[in-house]
Amino acid sequence: MHKTLPLLIALFLSTLLPVSAGSTLGESIDKTIDILRQYGDSQGDSIPRNVFHECKGLVILSVYKAAFIIGASGGEGLVVMRTKGGKWSPPSGISAAGAGVGFQAGVSNQDFVMLLNTEEAVKQFEQKGNYTSSAECEGTAGPVGRELSAGVATVNAPIYTYSFSKGLFGGVSLSGRGLASADDTNENFYGERLTPKEILSGKIKKTPEAVKRLWAALEELDKKPALEGKTPSKDGKSTKKTNN
């Protein structure tokens, strides 16, 4: 039995991984646009708008995890950068992979948003191949709220990370996950072999319509003002503590 166990595990994982793996950059763009629109429509506690407005880059990552004796995970996504003129760059595809050991059986999917707050963080994602280290790309759980309290610095870490589920954002730290440029995905999408730095610098011969739609969603979000006041309750009224 013990000789056949690895084979059974491999067969089990092979039936799961293709479901989420191999997404195109166009599909990652569509998912990103959907997440950005939900963020823009959010009226509750979320990523503070002033934090988003000041970030230098944005990563959207969709991760799947299949766990059965040996856990396996991977994912796809994209990264975009703000240019010196305040516009957004074309997106470059990224991939994620991680592994762990456990006894959970099942598959889960999770979307993550990473705000790149410094030039050093941006440079991590301009590289070709594997990024310097997963630890440097994990980031710090980002602040959540309609606005930051007065006197609180907008940026306290090179990268803020958030999990996204059912329209809600929560600060979270990614761990044990390696990130890399998705060079084949980029080539299939743009029709030419380019490095992430070339893509993020705008050195593409033709701008696909999907990229234009992504830019429109990002620019619309940049125009939205910061939310102020208390988070509305379910009945539409602001939540406020009262003294009895």
C-alpha positions in Angstrom: 0.0 0.0 0.0 2.8 2.4 0.9 4.3 2.0 -2.5 1.1 3.0 -4.3 0.3 6.0 -2.0 2.6 8.5 -3.8 1.0 7.5 -7.1 -2.5 7.9 -5.7 -1.5 11.4 -4.4 -0.1 12.4 -7.7 -3.3 11.2 -9.5 -5.5 13.1 -7.0 -3.6 16.3 -7.5 -3.5 16.0 -11.2 -7.3 16.0 -11.3 -7.3 19.2 -9.3 -4.5 21.4 -10.5 -5.6 21.9 -14.1 -8.9 23.4 -12.9 -7.2 26.5 -11.7 -3.8 26.4 -13.3 -2.9 27.8 -16.7 -5.0 30.9 -16.7 -4.2 33.5 -19.4 -3.2 37.1 -18.7 -6.5 38.1 -20.2 -8.4 36.1 -17.6 -6.2 37.6 -14.8 -7.1 41.1 -16.2 -10.8 40.3 -16.1 -10.5 39.1 -12.5 -8.5 42.2 -11.5 -11.1 44.5 -13.1 -13.8 42.7 -11.1 -11.9 43.1 -7.8 -11.2 46.8 -8.5 -14.8 47.5 -9.2 -15.9 45.8 -6.0 -13.3 47.7 -4.1 -14.5 51.0 -5.7 -18.1 50.2 -4.7 -17.3 49.2 -1.2 -18.7 51.5 1.5 -17.4 49.5 4.5 -14.0 48.9 6.0 -11.6 48.1 3.3 -8.2 49.2 2.0 -8.1 52.9 2.9 -8.3 54.9 -0.3 -5.4 57.2 0.6 -3.2 54.1 1.0 -4.3 52.9 -2.5 -3.8 56.3 -4.0 -0.2 56.5 -2.8 0.9 53.0 -3.8 3.5 52.7 -6.5 2.3 49.4 -7.9 -0.4 46.8 -7.6 -0.4 43.0 -7.6 -3.5 40.8 -7.9 -2.9 37.1 -7.3 -5.4 34.2 -7.4 -4.1 31.2 -5.5 -5.5 27.7 -5.4 -4.5 25.1 -2.8 -5.0 21.4 -3.1 -4.2 19.4 0.1 -4.2 15.7 0.5 -1.5 14.3 2.8 1.0 16.6 0.9 -0.3 20.1 0.2 0.3 21.8 -3.1 -0.5 25.3 -4.2 -0.1 27.6 -7.1 -1.6 30.5 -8.8 -1.6 33.2 -11.4 -2.0 37.0 -11.4 -0.5 40.2 -12.7 1.4 43.3 -11.6 1.0 46.9 -12.8 3.1 49.9 -11.8 2.4 53.6 -11.7 4.5 55.5 -14.2 6.3 58.8 -13.4 3.5 60.6 -15.2 0.9 59.1 -12.8 -0.5 56.7 -15.4 -0.5 52.9 -15.1 1.8 50.5 -17.0 0.7 47.5 -19.0 0.3 44.4 -16.8 3.0 41.7 -16.5 1.9 38.2 -15.6 3.1 36.5 -12.4 2.9 33.0 -11.0 2.9 31.6 -7.5 3.9 28.2 -6.1 4.1 26.9 -2.6 4.1 23.6 -0.7 3.3 22.3 2.7 2.7 19.1 4.7 -0.6 18.4 6.3 -3.6 16.1 6.6 -6.4 18.3 5.2 -8.3 17.1 2.2 -9.8 19.6 -0.1 -9.3 22.5 -2.5 -9.5 26.2 -1.7 -9.2 29.3 -3.8 -8.2 32.8 -2.5 -7.5 36.1 -4.1 -4.9 38.4 -2.8 -4.1 42.1 -3.4 -0.6 43.5 -2.8 0.1 47.2 -2.7 3.7 48.0 -3.6 4.7 51.1 -1.6 8.4 51.6 -2.4 10.7 51.7 -5.4 12.5 48.7 -3.9 9.2 46.7 -3.8 8.6 47.7 -7.4 12.0 46.5 -8.5 11.3 43.0 -7.1 8.5 42.5 -9.7 10.5 43.9 -12.6 12.8 40.9 -12.5 12.7 38.0 -14.9 12.4 34.5 -13.4 12.0 33.9 -9.7 11.9 36.9 -7.4 14.7 37.4 -4.9 12.9 35.5 -2.1 9.4 34.7 -1.0 10.0 36.5 2.3 10.7 39.8 0.6 7.5 39.4 -1.4 5.2 38.3 1.4 4.5 41.8 2.6 2.8 43.0 5.8 -0.8 42.8 6.6 -2.1 46.1 5.4 -4.3 48.5 7.4 -8.1 48.2 7.0 -10.6 50.9 7.4 -12.5 53.7 5.6 -9.6 56.1 6.4 -6.4 56.2 8.4 -6.5 58.0 11.7 -4.9 61.4 11.8 -1.2 61.3 12.3 -0.8 57.6 11.1 1.7 57.2 8.3 0.2 55.9 5.0 3.2 53.6 4.4 4.8 51.6 7.2 6.0 48.6 5.0 7.3 48.1 1.5 4.4 45.9 0.6 0.9 45.7 2.1 -1.0 42.5 1.5 -4.8 41.8 1.6 -7.0 38.8 1.2 -10.2 39.3 -0.8 -13.3 37.3 -0.5 -17.0 38.1 -1.2 -16.3 41.8 -1.6 -14.4 42.1 1.7 -10.7 42.9 2.1 -8.7 41.8 5.1 -5.0 42.5 6.0 -3.0 39.3 5.7 0.6 38.2 5.4 1.5 35.7 2.6 4.0 33.1 3.7 5.7 30.1 2.2 4.9 31.1 -1.4 7.4 31.7 -4.2 6.6 34.3 -6.8 8.0 34.4 -10.4 7.4 36.2 -13.7 5.1 34.3 -16.0 7.1 34.7 -19.2 5.2 32.3 -21.4 1.9 33.8 -20.3 3.2 37.3 -21.2 4.5 36.0 -24.6 1.1 34.4 -25.4 -0.7 37.6 -24.5 1.5 40.2 -26.1 2.7 38.1 -29.1 6.4 38.8 -28.3 9.0 37.8 -25.8 9.5 40.6 -23.4 11.0 40.9 -19.9 8.7 42.1 -17.0 10.7 45.3 -16.9 10.2 45.9 -20.6 6.4 45.3 -20.2 6.1 47.5 -17.1 8.1 50.2 -18.9 5.5 50.2 -21.7 7.7 48.7 -24.4 4.9 46.7 -26.0 4.2 47.1 -29.8 0.5 46.9 -29.5 -1.9 47.6 -26.6 -4.6 44.8 -26.3 -8.1 45.9 -25.6 -8.1 44.1 -22.3 -5.2 46.3 -21.1 -7.2 49.4 -22.1 -10.1 48.1 -20.0 -7.8 47.6 -17.0 -6.4 51.1 -17.3 -9.9 52.5 -17.4 -10.8 50.6 -14.2 -7.6 51.8 -12.4 -8.0 55.4 -13.5 -11.6 55.4 -12.4 -10.5 54.2 -9.0 -7.8 56.8 -8.8 -10.5 59.5 -9.2 -12.6 58.3 -6.3 -12.2 60.4 -3.1 -11.2 58.9 0.2 -14.1 57.7 2.3 -14.7 59.5 5.5 -16.7 58.9 8.7 -17.9 55.7 10.3 -18.6 52.5 8.5 -22.3 52.3 7.6 -24.3 49.6 9.3 -26.5 47.2 7.4 -29.4 49.5 7.7 -27.5 52.3 6.0 -26.8 54.3 9.1 -23.3 55.0 10.3 -22.1 52.8 13.2 -21.3 54.9 16.3 -20.6 53.9 19.8 -23.0 55.4 22.4 -22.7 55.6 26.2 -25.6 54.3 28.2 
